Amino acid sequence: GYSPERLHFPKEGWQVYSSAQDPDGRCICTVVAPEQNLCSRDAKSRQLRQLLEKVQNMSQSIEVLNLRTQRDFQYVLKMETQMKGLKAKFRQIEDDRKTLMTKHFQELKEKMDELLPLIPVLEQYKTDAKLITQFKEEIRNLSTVLTGIQEEIGAYDYEELHQRVVNLETRLRDCMKKLTCGKLMKITGPITVKISGTRFGAWMTDPLASEKNNRVWYMDSYTNNKIVREYKSIADFVSGAESRTYNLPFKWAGTNHVVYNGSLYFNKYQSNIIIKYSFDTGRVLAQRSLEYAGFHNVYPYTWGGFSDIDLMADEIGLWAVYATNQNAGNIVISQLNQDTLEVLKSWSTGYPKRSAGESFMICGTLYVTNSHLTGAKVYYSYSTKTSTYEYTDIPFHNQYFHISMLDYNARDRALYAWNNGHQVLFNVTLFHIIKTEDDT
């Protein structure tokens, strides 16, 4: 989810963003993995090869841990103590300035430090007693190997060590990728970022931008405007330090635009044409009519405002949510090709679009709200994966009484909203299940 610390550049490392537990004991958590750092080559050592085999075994044990067994975490706490002991041993090695390998042990220590934040992630899962015993034994063996290295440091095969560390990182990242998608469980907030503009508008960041690129785009009002304002960061947006403006070739309709991979996607005024506009070149890269889609207040959300066509992006890609006469005015979900704007696949739901508040996509599931009401909640969802729907009851706080834009950002794990002239952010909690090889 979003946190105020995102205004600065966070220290790289494993980060646990949120966690909770459902009534069945299964866990809800969000983890963001650090950027991979590569280490350099050097000489050889039997002891370090043995060390890396142990670390790899450690990784394999971590991946097998799942949601099935008792909640006794005393061994995990012992593991943390052992790891702290390893850090102390590395510090002793660093003090010996006569050793040519100091630099490489420092790099190895940093790799171990990256593993330490994994401990609180492990604590969120019920663990298998037999696996924990094995894990404890491997940590004890690892301590013995490190002690042996302290006593006798010789030439070693650093190339193999490097490969094993990279392999370990890759396996851990693959594990964390299983956490990127989940089912919406809770919405918290909002955090009020700024008060500006008219009652209706949109503001957004690019979910595919790098961590250091936090540009904000601001589009006030739902009609009769084609000026997009850009800010270099949330902090600049709050202070009003505008960096650029763009004069679009067409006016937009509604407030349901999206920035995705450096381009702005919006609905051209008084049409069902979608425009792809590049911020880098200032040119239209593609435009295409969304076949049969109602427009210009034929099938808007309940609040009106030409909100007939809602463009959005999630972990899977680019989407359009709209309604057609062929589907009796009910919501249609279409996945779009981000380059050509062609419809890749469509799903026809049975929910009338004019009865819906703002909606958003997370992991291929559409969540429909009654955002025009004070007691707002997500009350309907449709999964494109299973082509099924369900009624839900996930409340959120409509603090300023009128929401005219609500969009999920997969990078920030947050909902961006325009709430009656207030630009606000909601945090979301997703429910994850990590599946292991032996799960049926």
N, C-alpha and C positions, 0 to 999 in steps of 0.2 A: 503494500500500500504506500500511500504518499505520506511523507513526514517532513516537518519544517527543515530538518537537516539537509534535505535534498537541494536547498539553496546553495550549499557548499559542495565541494567534491568529497565524497566519503572515502575513507581509507579503504583500499582494496582488501577484501577478505570475505569469508563466508558470512552472510548476514541472515539472521532469522527475523523475518518481518512481522509475522504474527503466528499465533498458535492457539488452538482450543481443542476441545474434545466433544464428540457427539454422544448422545445417550447410550449408544452401543459400545462405547469405549474406543471407537475409531478416531483417528486424529486429524486435525485440521492444521496445516502449517504452510508457511510460505518461506522459501529459501531463495536467496540470490547468490549465484556462484561468482567467485572472483575471476578476473581476467587471468589467462594462463601466462606464466613467466617461464621462459626457457632458460636452462642453465648451460654453461659452456662445457667443453670437453676437457679431459685431462687424463692423468696416469691411472694405475690399476691397484685393486686390493681385494683379496678374497673376503675379508671381513665385511666390506661394504656391500659386496654382492649378496652375502648372507643377510645383511641388514635389509636390503631392498626386497629380498624374497619374503622376509617377515612383514614388511610394510604392505607388500602386495597381498599376503595372506590376510592381513588386517582388513584391507579394502574388501576382499571377497567376503569376509565374515560380516562386515558392515552391510553389504548388499543383501545378504540372506536374512538379516534381522527383519522381522515383519510384525503384523498387527495381531498376532495370535495369542501370546502367552502372558505370564504373570508380570506384575509391575514392580518387581524388586530391582532397584537400580544401584545396589551397593557396589556391585562389581564395576559399574561404569564410573562411580566416584573413585574407586581404587585406580582405574585406568587413568583418570585425570592426574592423580598423584604421581603415577609412574611417568606420565608424559612430562610433568613439571620437573621430575628428576632428570629426564633426558635433556631438558633445556639447561639444567645446571651443568651436566657433563659437557655439553657443547661449549658452555662458557669457559670451562677449564681448558678445553682444547684451543679456544680462541686466545687464551692468555699466553699460550706457548708461541711466541712470535718467531721462534726459530723454525717452526714447521712450515714448509712451503705450501701445505695444503689448507692453510687457514681460510682462504677465500672460499674453497669448495665446501668446507664444513659450515661456513656461514650460510652458503646457499642452501645446503641441506637442512640447516636449522630453520630457515625461512619456510621451506616446504613443510617441515613438521609443524611450525606455527600455524600454517594454513589449515592443518588438520584439526587443531585444537577446538575451533568453533563448532566442529562437527559433533562434539560431545552433547551440547544441549539439544541438537536435533535427535540424537539417539535416545535421549531421555523422553522424547515424545512418543516413543513406540514401546508397546509391550514386548518383552524380549524372551527368547527361548533359553531356558536355563543351561542346556547342554552347550549351546553356541557361546554363551557368556563365559562358561568355564574355559572353553577353548580360547576365547579371546583373551582372557586373563593370562592363560599360560603363554600365549604368543607375546604378550607385552613383557612378561617376565623374561622370556628368552631374548627379546629385543634389548632389554636392559643389560643382560649378560654379554651380548654381542658388542654393545657400545663400550662396556667396560674393557673388553678385550681389545677393542680398537685403540682405546686410550693408552694401553700398555704397549702396543706394538703397531705402529703405523708404517706400512710399507707401500710399495707401488701397487696400484690397483687399476682395474679396468673401468675407467670413468665413463667410457662410452656406454657400457652396459648399464652402469648406474643411471646415467642420463635417460636411457631408454625406459628403464623401469619406473623412474619418477614420472616421466611423461605418460607412461601407460597407466600408472596409478591415478594421475590427474584426470586422464581421459575417462577412466571407469567411474570416478566420482562425479564428473560432470554429466556423464550419461545417466547416472542415478538421479541427479538433481533435475535433469530434463523431464523426468517423470512427474515432477512437481509443477511444471509450468501450466498445466491445465487442470481445471477443477470445476466444481459445482458451487454456485453462489449460495452462501449460508447466511451472511450478515452484512449490513451496510452501516457504517458509523460515521459520525461527523454531523454537520459539515464544518470544515475549516473555511472561514471567510477570508479570501485572498485579497479582494479589492471591491470597492463600490464605484461603479462607473457605467456610463452609457444609458441607453433607454431601458425600458422594461424587458425588451426582447433582444437576444443576440447570441453570439457564440464565441468561445475562446478555446484554444487547444494547443497541444504540443505534438510532435511527431513520434509515434511509438517505435519507429524503426531508427530514430537518431541515436548516435552514440551517447554514452553516459555524460560526456562533457558538453554535448550539444543540447542546450535546454531552451532553444528559441521558442517564443510564444507568439501565436497569431491571434488577432482580435478582429472580429467582424460584427459591428454594431448594427442592430435592427434586422427585420426579416424581409424587407423589400426596399426598393428605390435607393440602393446603395451598391457600390462596386469598389470601395476602398478597403484594402486589408492592411492593418497595421502590424508591424513586426517588432518584437523586443528580443534582446539577446539572452535574457534569462527571466526567471520568475521575479527576481529581485528588481530588475529594470522595469518589468511590467508593473510591479507594485509602486515603484517610485515615479513611473511615467516617462522613463528615459527611452523614447522610441528610437529604433535604429534604422528602419526603412518603412516606406509605404509602397503598396502595389495598387495600380489602377487597373482593375480587371477589364477585359474587353466586353464583358456582359454583366448586367446586374444579376444578383442571385435571388432565389426564392427560398423563403423559410430560414431556419437556423441550424439545419441538420447537415452541415458540411463536415469534411474530415481532411486532415493533413496526413499523408501516408507516403513514406519513402521520398520525402522532398517535394511532393506535389500536392496541390490543393484540388480536392474533388468537390464540385458543387452543382446544384440544380439551377440551370439557366431559367431566368424569370419568364413566367407565362408559357412554360413548355415542360415536356417530360425528357428534355435533353440533359445528359450529364456531361460536364466539362472537366477535363483533366488539365490543370494549369501548373507549369513548372515555375517555382520561385527562383531557381538559378538562372534560367534563360528569359523569364518574363513572357513566355509564349504558351499558347494552347497546344498541348501535345496530342490530345484526342478529344473527340466529342461524339456522343452516340445517343440516339433516342432509346429510352427504356420502354420497350414495346408494351402497349396497352396500359401503362401506368397512368392513373389519374393524377391531375395537377391543378394548380391554381384554386385551392380550397374545394376540390371535388371530394377527395378522401384525405383530409388532414387529420392530425391528432385532435383531441377534444378541444384544445385551446385555439385552434385555427392557425392563422399566421402563415398560410401557404406551406404548411409542414407535411405536404403530401408524400414527398420522397425523402427518406431518411438514409443518409450515407454514413457508414460506420466501418470500423476495422477492429479486428481482435487478433488472437494468437494464430488464427488460421489464414486470415487474409481480409479482403475488401468485400463489403456487403451493401446491398440496397434493400430497404424495407419500404413497402408501398402497398397500394391496393389496386385492383382492377375490376372492371364490370364483369369479366369472365369468372372471377372468384367472388362475385356478389358483394363487392366492397370489403371483403375480408382481407387480412394481412397476407401479403406474399413476400417471401424472403428469397433473394437471389444472390448467389455468389458471383462476383465480377472478376474478370481478368483485369489486373491493375494497369496493364499497358493499353489494351484495345477497348476496354469497357464492355466487352462482350459478356453476355450472361453465360456462366459455366454450367449452372444448375439452379433450379428453382423449387421451392417448397410452398404449397398452398395451405394456409392454416384456416381454421374456422372462426378466427376472432375478428370481429368488425373493427376496422381501423379507426373509424370516427368515435368509437367508444373507448379508445386507448389513450393513455397519457404517453409521455415520452418513453422510448424503449432503447435498449442497448444490447450488444452481443458480447458474450464471454465464451470462449472455447467452442464456438459453433452453436451456442444456445441463445435464443432471443429471449430477453426478459422484458415483459411489458409492465408498465407502472400506471398508477392513477395519479401522476405527478401534479395534476391541476388541483388536487385537493390538499387541504391542510394535513389531514391524517394520511400521508402518502405511504404507499407500500408497493412492492413488486408482487403482483397477484396472479400472473400467468407466465408460463415459460414454454418454449417450443424448441425441442432438440432436433437439429438438422441431421445429427448422426443417426438417430433412431426413428426420425419422422413421427415423433409422438409429442403430446403436450401434457402439462399438468398445471393444476391451480396451486399457487404458493401463497405464503403470507410472510413476507420479509419487509418489515417496516423501515422507513427512514424519515429523517426530520426535514420537512419542507419549511425551513425556518422563515423564509420571506414570502411565503404564500403562493408563488407562481413560478413554476419551472418551465422554461421555454426551450431548454437544450440540456440533454443529459447523455454523455458519451463516455464509454469505457476506454481507458488507455492501458494497453497490456504491459508497456514498459514500467509505468508508475504503479500498476495495480490499483488504480484510482478511477473514480467517476468525476469527470469535469462537468460542471453544471452552471447554467446562467439562471439565477434565481431572483427575478424581479429587480434587475439592475445590480445584482451582487454576483461576483464571480467566485464560486465556491468549489471545494473539493470534498468528495466523500471517499473514505477508505472502504475497501471490500475485503471480506474474509471468504476464502474458497476452501472447499472440502476436497482433500486429496486421498487417494489410496495408492500406495506403492505396491505394484504386483511383482512377485518374485517367480523364479523359474518353476517352482513346485506348486504354485497356486493353480487350482483347476478352474 
